[in-house]
Amino acid sequence: MDACIRACMECHRICLHCIIHCLTKGGSHAAVDHIKIMMDCAQICATSADFMIRHSEHAKHLCRECAEICRQCADSCGNHPDADDHMKQCAQACRDCAAECEKMAA
């Protein structure tokens, strides 16, 4: 569980950082759908970590949803036509978090 909490918190941090980066860059980086999935990802990661820290009975369910949203965010960042280092780092953090959350949800 500790590895999943760490992955969620790191993904939360990197998504927030990437949101600011993309908004600053503007253009396609700041597309509404792209920003929204990063916001969703950051929030579900923070919420999932919180539920795990509290040993909530709902943590597994949230981790399942977190993994799904992380995969969508990884696709949005990693497959962006102008993906730069910040977005590639975000995509990797999302993939790592999705993998850890899938383990937790099992």
Secondary structure, DSSP 8 states (H G I E B T S, - for coil): -HHHHHHHHHHHHHHHHHHHHHHHH-GGGG-HHHHHHHHHHHHHHHHHHHHHHTT-TTHHHHHHHHHHHHHHHHHHHHT-TT--HHHHHHHHHHHHHHHHHHHHH-
